[in-house]
Amino acid sequence: MEYSTGKLIFMVAAGLSVIGAWLLAWRFRAAMRALMSRPIGPSTAASPELTPVLALRTAPAPLSAADNRRAGWRLAALLVALSALIALSTALLQLGLAFENLVTPARTLTMAFAYLWPVIPVLGLIWRWSRTRVIGVLLLWGLIAFPVLSA
């Protein structure tokens, strides 16, 4: 059996990551059990030295449905912008690694458009779309993307 250095490093890294994940899950489980089994009462109330800090807090401003809607749109816009940046950087990296001398803005934008599809199911989750609506929007995106990607 032949092992190259890269395969050996990959196997060691995979094993260490599995062991690390198990340790992290074990510690999380232990901490949650300890927190969940603590008694609720005056002994777990805020300590006296934190009380002045808590007293300085002002009451939160009342929020309206319009404020909530604006926050939702800001969240969606931020999600789309971050997804576009990730798609663009992925396209640039993939084109740069695969075709070093063929990187053009048109190819980069086309590949970035192809990598942008995961934003649709996430927006569907945020906006509470039904499964059929998410699938329909994905199919519509595919119908739009096919001519763009085949050109």
N, C-alpha and C positions, 0 to 999 in steps of 0.2 A: 504494500500500500504506500503510495507516494503522497506526501503532504508538503505543500509549499508553505513558505513562511506566512503568506497572506491568509491561507486557509486556517492555519494553526492559530493565528492572532484572532481571526473571526470566531473560531470555535471557543477560544478562551474568553473573548469579550461577550459572546452570547451566554456562556455559562455563568460568568460573573454578573451579567445583567439579570439573569433569572434568579440567582441567589440574592442579589440586591433587592429585587422586587419582592421576593418572599420575606426578607427581613423587614422591609418597609411595611408590608401588609401586616406582618406579625406585630410590629411596634404600634401601628395605627390601631389595630384591633385591641391591643392591650390598653392603650391610652383611652380609647373610647369606652371600654368596659369600666375603667377606673372613673371616668367622668360620669358615665351613666349610673353608676352604683353609688355615687356620693349622695348623702342625704340632703334634702332641701330644707332649709330653715335659717334661723338667724346666724348659725355658724358659717354658712356659705354666702352671707350677704357681703356687700362691698365693704372693703376694709376702711377704717376711719380716715386713713391718710389719703384715700382716693375720693372721699366725699366732697371736699372743696372743689376739686377739678370737675366732678360731675355737676356740682351746683352752678358752675359758671356757664354751663351749656344753656343756650336759649331754646325755646320751644321751636320745633320745625314749622316752617311756613306751610299753610294749607295748600294742597295741590289740587288742581282742577283736571278735568278730563282732557282739556286742550294741552296742559303741561305734559300729561302722560303721553298724548299723541305725538307731541313734538319730540319728547325723549325717545319714543319708538322710532320715529323717522331718523333721528340722529344716530341711533344704534344701527339701523339698517344702512344708512349712508356710510358709516364708519366700517361696517362689515364688508360692504361692496368695495370700498376704497382699499382696505387691507387685502381683500381677496384679489383685487386687480394688481396690487403690488406683488403679491406672492406669485400670481400667474405670470406676470411680466418677468420677475427675477428667475422663475423656473424656466421660462422659455429662453431667456438669455443664457442661462447656464447650460441648458441642454443643447442649444444651437452652438454655443461656444465650444462645448466639449465634443460634440459630434461632427460639426462642420465648421472648423475654425475660420476658414476664409470665406464662408458663404453667409455670414451673419449680416442681414439687412433689416432695416426697420419694418418693411412689409412682412417679412417672414417672422420676425419677432412678435409683431402685433397679431399676426394670424395664429401663431402657436399660443400666445397669451390668451386669445379669445377661446381657443380650444380648451385651455386649462381653467377657464372661468366657470365651467358648468357647475361645480359643487356649491356655488353660492345660491343656486335655485332651491335645492332642498332645505338649506339652512334658512333662507327667507321664508320658505313654506312653514318651517317649524316656528319661527318667530311670529309670523302672522296667522298661525293656526289654520293652515289650509288643510283640506282633506287630502287623502292619498291620491284620489283620482285627479284632483286639481294639480298637485305637484307633478304627477306623471304626465298630465296634459301639457303643463308648462315646459317640462323637460323635452317632450316630443316636439313642441313648437320651437324650442331652442335648437333642437336637432335639425328641424326643417330649415331654420335660418342658417345654422352653422354649416350644413352640408355644402351649399354653393360657395360659401366663403372659404371653407377649407379645401375644396376641390379645385379652386381657381388657381 
